[in-house]
Amino acid sequence: MSTSVNSSRRKFVVSLGLGGAATVAAVTSSIVPFASSNKNPTDQVVPVAKGYRLTAHIQDYYRSAML
């Protein structure tokens, strides 16, 4: 068994580990958004109704079309 260590192989293995860690950090930081401390947890997003809605300008049109 040899006690001498190939330094180029050691540098290669260390660079692989650091490169992999950097890649994982870059990918996860772009996927996971940072939590904002100024948001109120009770705020709810209200879904927008889809489809036909009778609004004031539609009612005005119906009134003008009936005359």
Secondary structure, 3 states (H helix, E strand, C coil): CCCCCCHHHHHHHHHHHHHHHHHHHHHHHHHCCCCCCCCCCCCCCCCCCCCCCCCHHHHHHHHHHHC
